[in-house]
Amino acid sequence: MNIIIMILLISFLVMVHEFGHFLAAKAFKIRVDKFGFGLPVGPTLFRKQIGETEFLVHALLLGGYVSFPDDDANSKLAVDSPERFANKPVWQRLIVIVAGVFANFLTAIFLVMFAAGVWHKLPSNTFETTFEELAPTAVQSVREAHFQKGDVFYEINGSRVTLPNILTQYLYLSREKDGFVSEDRVNKKIEDLEKLNPHLDSSKIIDKGTVVKLPKFDDEAEIRLTQDEVMGFEQYVSKEVELTESQKAVRDNIWGKTVYKVKIPMTFEDLAYSLSDTRHPVNITVMRNEKEVKMPTIYPDKDGMMGIKKGVTEVVYPVRNIAENIEYSYKYIKTNSDMMLYGLAKLFTGSIPMEEMHGIVAVTKIGSDIIEYQGFFKGLLLTAIISLNLAYLNLLPIPALDGGHVLFLLIEKIQGKPVDEKFSEIISGIFFYLLIIFMLYIVYNDIIALITNKI
């Protein structure tokens, strides 16, 4: 049932977008031949003529369109008719084109304000993660840190903890003996080995049975993430070098020792790699009684766990009157718009890989889960975000999208004449089919994500 609700909500957004075009066209007395829900690919499920407009529903429910006589070469409407889209002033055509985007913006604002008014609160897109109690698996460093129930995780390795996954992400990347080391650290260990073992030639193989003095085991560097990596706009890519399986085996064998009797011949470099892979410190600051408290250094285990039970609470804005509704609705829309636009920019620069992109299938699944586990109003707010997303995506200056038509109109205004019709048709056609291919690729991503339980 929740999946059906989500499909209906997304379908509603598509209809709203196309209805925006339709109303604007009618306002300027432009004839609309067709109002299509879905893309005209495959079978048509429904069609009905109402006045001068034919309304259609297509099987591929991934979009919609409004068709004018200008789009039909066989249209019987006179070429110079004032009812044709092309015969209207540029400013009127521009309004018709952006009307769909405007409708989506209005819908998003309405949905957010409606949810806020009835629900009496709005999410702030931030969460509080609190310490509740030690788990039986708590590591020693956590036991010695003396966390107190209700401590709010405020900062970890310099990053503000505004989302629960930030803590998990840092702990995993800082796990004990993670199998990666920096080359600078390896070079330092080689120097330490040479000083402690002057009788050994560092350029030669260390023979089996040789007793080697080991330098003191020390911590690796603290993991630091950029804000983009923390927020998921960029993937964290380690610049360190991965140990070989034999180096990992030696690492586990020498852990905590001061001397090592070589079991298989190895180089100084191999031994240095094994010595370098230890643990990354995790430095946490908590808020306790409204004061910042810097905790003793934490060292996660080999699985990136520290062994605590934590609570997660979403921070919400209380909405008690019209003024607060307007204020917090604006904040909610602005915050999500900023993240959306920044994410789009990252996508086009290649920072976010294509395989991380998802579409209508994933949105429907996630939306249905949100409705089921977090309630109808959360689903309604997600619908508002999707409406904003549709608006921004349609404004991209890509032929076959509204932004592409806006681009052609701006070129027409600048050069004083329309863009060559045949050229624009070819370009729009090419991008239309590229858009279909892209959408099918996104659906493929969604299906793979569903199969692998990523969503």
N, C-alpha and C positions, 0 to 999 in steps of 0.2 A: 504493500500500500504506500509506503514512504517513497519507494522508487517511482511509483505512478504520480505521486504528488510532485516530486522533483521534476519529472518530465513535463508535467502540466505547467509548472512554474517557468521552466526554461522556454517552453512553447509560447507561453504568454509574453515573454520578453521579445521573442522574435516577432510576434504579431504586433506588439506595441511599436517596435522599430518601423515595420512596414506601414503601420497605420499612420505614423508620423509623416512619412512620405505622401501617403494617400491624402490625408487631410490638407497638407500644404498645397498639393497639386490642385485639389478641388477649390481651395481658397483663391487660387489664381486662374480658375476656370481652364485648367489643363485636363484634357480627356485622359482617363486611365482605362486602358483596354483590359488589363489583367491584374489581379491581386493574387499573388501566389504564396502559399505557405509551404515551405520545403523547396528544394532545388529541382528544376525541371530535368531530372535525370532518372530514367526508369519510369515505372507506371504512374499514372495519375489516379488517385484514390477517390477524388470528389471534384465535381465541377458544377457551377450554377451561374447562370447569367442574371444579374440584377441591374437593370437599367443598361447603361453603356459599358459596364464593367463585368467581366467574367471572373468569378472567384474559384480558385483551384487549390486542392491539397495534394501534394506529391508524396510519393513513398519515402524519398530521402529527406527526412525531416531535420535537415541540418542548416536551414537558412530560410530565406524568403525573398520576394522581389515584387516590385511594382512595375508594370510594363506599359509604355506609352505608344501611341501610333507611330512615333519616330523609330521605334525598335522593330517595326514590321514593314518590310519592303513592299508588301502587297496591300498595305492599308489603303482603304478607299477615301480616307480623309484627305482633303486637298493639301498640297505641299505648303501652300501659303496660309493655311488655316490658323487663326489665332488660338485654336485649341491644342495646337502642337507644342510640345515642350521646347523644341528648338527655336520657336518663333517668339518666345518670351524673353524679356530683358535678362541680362546676366544675373542681376541681383535676385530676381524672382527664382531663376533656376537654382541659384546657390542656396536659397532658403529651402527649396524643395529637397535638395540633396542632403542638407545638414539636418533637416527636420526629423529624420529617423534617429540620429545621434541625440538630438535635443530631447526627443521623446524618451530615450533610454535614461538620460540624465534626470529628467523629471520623475521618471518611474523610480529610479534609485533613491532620490530624495524623499519621495512619498513613502516608499517602503520602510526606509530608515526611521522617518518621523512617526510613521504609524506604529512600528514596533516599539519605539521609545515611548510613545504616548500610552500604549496599552500595557506594555511590559514594565514600564516605569524605571527602566535602566537601559544602558548601552555598554557593550564591551569596550575597553580601552585598548585592546590588542596587546596588553601586557599581563603577566601572571606573577604571582608571588609563590616562590617555592620555599617551604619551611622544613626545618628539621623536626621530626616527630620522636623518633627513638632509634637506638642502635639495633641493628639486626644481628642475629647470631653469627653471621659471616663477617662482621665488622673487622677491618684491618686494624693493626695495633696503633698506627698513627692517628686513626680516628678515635679510638678509645682514649688515647692520651690527650686529645684536643679538647675534650670536655664541652662538646656542644650542649646547648640547653634547649629543651622543648620549646618550640615557638620561634627559635632563631630563624630570621629570614635571610636566605642567601642573597647577598647584595652584589658581590663582585667576585669573579674568579679569574685569576691571571690577568687582571686589568680590564676584563669585559664585564659590563653590567649584566646581571642575570634577570632578564625580562621575560624569558621564555624557558619552560622546563627543560627543553632539549639542549640548551646551552651548557648546563651543568653536565649532562650525560655526554655531550660531545667532547668537552674538555677532559673528562675522566677517562674516556675511551682512548683518546689520543695520547694521554699521559700514562697509559698502562705499563706495568712493570715488564721489562725485557720485551719490548715491542718488535724487536728484530731490525730496527733501523738506527743508524748512527751517522753523525756528521764526520766528514773527512778531516776537519780541523781537530776534532776530538781524537780520532784514530792516530793522527800525526803526533799529538801530544802524548798519547800512550806509548808510542814507539820510543819517543825521547825518554820517557820514564823508565821503560824496560831497559834501555841502553845504560842509563845511569845506575840502575840497581844490579845489572848483570854485565859489568865491564869485560868479563872474561869471554863473553859470547860475541860472535861476529854477526851483526844485524843484517848483513847482506847474504848470509848463508842460511840454509835450512837448519832448524833446531831438531836434533836427532831424538829418536825415541829413548825414553829413560832419562833425559836431561832434566835436572831440577832447576826451575826458573823462579826467581823471586818476583812476586807480583806487586805492583803499586797499589795504593789504597783505592778501594772502590769509592767512587764519588758520583754525585748526581749528574745527569744530563741537563741540558738547558731547559728552562721553563717553556712550555708550549704557549705560543701567542697567536691568536687568530685575529684577522682583520674584521671589521664590522660586516663587510660583505660575506665573509666566510661564516661568521656567526649567524647571520640572518638567512643563509642559504642561497645568496645571489651568486656566490662563487664556491667551487669545490676546493676543499683544502688539499693541496698537493705537497707532500713532504719533499724537501730538497735533500734529504739524507739518503744514504746508501744502504741497501738491504743486505743483511748477512746471508751467507750461504748456509746450507743445512749443516755442514761440518763445523762451521764457525759457531752456529747456535748450539751444537752439541757440546763443544768445548766451553762455551759461555755457561751452560748449565752445570758443567762439571767443576768449574773453577769458582763458582759463585761464593763469595765470602771468604775465600782462602787467601793466605799470604804467600804461599809457595805452591808450585804446580809441577808435578812430575809428568813430563810429556808422554802421552800414550801413543800418538801417531806423529810422524814427522810433519812439521809445519813451519811456516815463515814467521818472522817477527810481526809482519803485517796481519797475518791470520790471527795471531794471539792478541794483537792490539784491537782488532775488530771485536773479538769475543769479550775483551775487558771493557770496551766502551759502552756496550749495551747494558745499561743498568735500569734507572728509573727517572722519570720526570717529576719534579716537585709540582704540587698544586697548591697555590696560595689563595685562600678564601677569606673574604670579609663578610661578616653577617651584620644584620641590624638587630640589636638587642636592646629593648627598652628605649627605642628611638635613638640609639647611639651606634656608631660604627665600631665593630670589634674585629680586629685582625686575628684570625685563628692560626694556631701552629701549622706548619707545613704538613700537607696530607700526601700520602703515597698510595695510589690505587693499586689493586692487585693485577695479576696477569690478564684478567678479563676486563679491566677498566672499571672495576666496582670498588666502592669504599665501604659498603655494608651499612647502609642506614635506611630507615623508612622515612619517606618525606611526604609532605602534603603539598598539593598544588591548588591554588585558588586564583580564579580569574578576577582581575581588578576591573570593576565596573563603575561607570558614571551614574549616580542617582538622578533620575529625571522626575521632578516633582511639580513642574509647572511649564508653561509654554516657553518662557525664556530659557530654561535649562534644556528643553527639547531642542530648540533652535541651536543653542551653543554646542551641545554635545553631538547633535546630528552633524553639524558642520565639522567638528573635530573628527568624528568617525569617518565621514566621507573623505575629508582631506587626507587623513592618515593612510587610508586604504588606496586613495588615488596616487599619493606620492610613492607608495610601495609598488603599485602596479606600473606606473610610468618608469620608475627606476628599473624594475624587472624587465620591462620591454627593451629599455636601453641596453641592459646587460645581455639580453638575448641576441640583439642585433650585433653586439660586439663579440659574440661568441663565448662570453664568460659562462653562460648557462648552456650546457650541451643539449642538442636536439632531442636526445632520448629522455631528457627530463621534462619535455613538454607533454602536456596532457590536454584532453578536450572534453567533449560532451559526455562520453561514457564515464570517465573518471569523475567529472563534476556531478553527474547523476548519482553515482555510487557514494561519493563523499557526502553529497547533500542529503541522501536518504539516511546515511549513518548519523549525520548531524541531527536530523529531525527525530530519529529514533532515540538517540542517547542524550541529546542536549535540548530537545524541544522544538516546537514549531517556529518560535520567534527566531531561533538561531538559523533555521532553514530560510526564513524570510529575509534575514540579514545577508545570508549567502546569496540569495537571489538578487538582492540589491547590488552586491559586489559584482555578480555576473553581468548585471545590466550596465554597470560602469565599464566593465571590461569590454562588452560589446561596443559601447560608445567609443572608447579609446582605439580599439582595434579597427573600427570602421573609419576612423579619421586618418589612418595611415595613408600616405600618398601613394597607394598601390592601385593600378588599374584593376577593375572588377570590384573594388571597394569604394565606399562613398568618398574617401579621401582622394582616390584617383580621379574621380569625376570633378572634385573641387579643383584639383591640380589642372585639369584640362580647361576648366572655366577661367582660372587665373591666367593661364597662357593666352586664352582667347581675349581676355580683357587687356592684357599687355600688348599683344600684337595687333589688336583691332579686328581680328577675324577668327572664326572658329578653327580649331585644329582639324587638319584634313580628315574627313569622315572615314575614308578607307583605312588610313593609318591608325586612327583611334579604335576602329572596329577590330583590326588585326591585333593590336596591342592588348585590348581588353579581352579578346577571345583567348589569347595565349595565357594571360594571367588568370583568366577564369578557370581554365583547365589545370594550370599549376596550382590554383587554390584548391581544386577538387583533389588533386594528388596529395597536396599537403594535408588536407583534412583526413584523407584516408590513412595517411602515415600517422597522424595523431591518434586516430581510432585504433590503429595497430599498437601504438605505444600503450594506450589505455588497456587493451586486451591483455598484452604481456604483463602489465602491472597488476591486473586482476588475477591472472594465473599464478604469478609469483608472490601474491599477497603483499604487494608494495602499497596498495591503496585499499 
